[in-house]
Amino acid sequence: MILFIGVIWVIRGSTAPLIVDNSIFRNLFFSDPTGDKTTYNIGISLIAAYIFYLVQVHLPEKKRVKRNLSVFSFAHRHEIYIINQYIVAWQQFFKDEGVCQFHEFEYTLNNNQRGTVNKEFYLETIDELSNCFEQIISSQAFLDSDVAYKEFIIRAKYTIDGCLKYMNDQFPTWSEEILLANDYKEVLAMITQNLKPIQNRLSRIEKYYLKVIEIVPYHGKSETQKLAEKI
């Protein structure tokens, strides 16, 4: 806004002819060439100060922030994938006659990356949800990062830890037990509302967006099959 006012003052104080000569343009952009040039000089100062800020502060800071964020690029992408898998695991609850429960499946993402949801990978997903942020926070590069980024990462870890604690207290990690449909809807809404914004923010940072395009039955061996083979 201040820069805009400065530009207006410079144009108004300039001796250049008007591009369009009418009453509106004269009121906005014309002043007496021999009149007081105080506002013109202030406008020049504002523009010069803004250019100085861009060159000496904003651009170097933007470059530094980008350089620091690049250190965490792999961690960001991994967290995007893990959050996506956790949400998909809950979205694909088996639903039949008002009850829901986990089941195993495989899926394909828009980048041809594949994923599997079964008990083993689900437990690993839970561990990685928080561990990934812990690794970022414990890095020396994190201390030199942008303040807004650090606040986001710390808040994201706090949110995920709280979400996982609630889930651990209220629901079995992986069970054959059913979950009533109404409870399932509340759980899915809570997970989505807490984790999806974190995933979206990381996706914007990395310009890395995931979308499930295909889900198929699990082709590996289930936990029950593995146990049966040992008998």
CORQUI-V992996 format. One record per backbone hydrogen bond with DSSP energy under -1.0 kcal/mol. CO is the residue of the C=O (numbers start at 0). NH is the residue of the N-H. E is the energy in kcal/mol with one decimal. If there is no record, write none. Layout:
co = <CO:CO>
nh = <NH:NH>
e = <E:E>
This chain:
co = <0:1:2:3:4:5:6:7:8:19:21:22:23:24:25:31:36:37:38:39:40:41:42:43:44:45:46:47:48:49:50:51:52:52:53:56:57:58:59:60:61:62:63:64:65:68:69:71:72:73:74:75:76:77:78:79:80:81:82:83:84:85:86:87:89:93:95:97:98:99:100:104:105:106:107:107:108:112:114:116:117:118:119:120:121:122:123:124:126:127:129:130:131:132:133:135:141:145:146:147:148:149:150:151:152:153:154:155:156:157:158:159:160:161:162:163:164:165:166:178:179:180:181:182:183:184:185:186:187:188:189:190:191:194:195:196:197:198:199:200:201:202:202:210:213:215:221:222:223:224>
nh = <4:5:6:7:8:9:10:11:12:21:25:26:27:28:29:34:40:41:42:43:44:45:46:47:48:49:50:51:52:53:54:55:56:57:58:60:61:62:63:64:65:66:67:68:69:71:72:75:76:77:78:79:80:81:82:83:84:85:86:87:88:89:90:91:92:100:98:180:95:178:93:116:215:114:212:213:111:108:106:104:121:122:123:124:125:126:127:128:130:131:133:134:135:136:137:138:144:149:150:151:152:153:154:155:156:157:158:159:160:161:162:163:164:165:166:167:168:169:170:99:183:184:185:186:187:188:189:190:191:192:193:194:195:198:199:200:201:202:203:204:205:206:207:109:107:105:225:226:227:228>
e = <-2.2:-2.3:-2.4:-2.2:-2.5:-2.1:-2.7:-2.8:-2.1:-1.1:-2.4:-2.2:-1.9:-3.2:-1.4:-2.2:-2.5:-2.4:-2.6:-2.2:-2.1:-2.5:-2.3:-2.4:-2.6:-2.2:-2.4:-2.4:-2.4:-2.5:-2.4:-3.0:-2.2:-2.5:-2.6:-2.3:-2.8:-2.3:-2.3:-2.7:-2.3:-2.2:-2.4:-2.7:-1.8:-1.0:-1.1:-2.9:-2.4:-2.4:-2.4:-2.4:-2.1:-2.6:-2.9:-2.2:-2.4:-2.4:-2.5:-2.5:-2.4:-1.4:-2.3:-1.9:-1.2:-1.1:-1.2:-2.3:-2.2:-2.7:-2.8:-2.9:-2.8:-2.3:-2.8:-1.4:-1.9:-3.2:-2.5:-1.8:-2.6:-2.2:-1.8:-2.3:-2.0:-1.9:-2.5:-1.8:-2.0:-2.0:-2.0:-2.2:-1.5:-2.6:-2.0:-1.2:-1.4:-2.4:-2.4:-2.0:-2.5:-2.4:-2.4:-2.7:-2.5:-2.1:-2.3:-2.6:-2.8:-2.1:-2.4:-2.7:-2.2:-2.2:-2.3:-2.6:-2.1:-2.0:-2.6:-1.8:-2.6:-2.2:-1.6:-2.4:-2.9:-2.2:-2.2:-2.6:-2.6:-2.6:-1.7:-2.8:-1.9:-2.3:-2.7:-2.2:-2.3:-2.4:-2.1:-1.9:-2.3:-1.8:-1.5:-1.5:-2.5:-2.9:-2.2:-2.0:-2.1:-1.7>
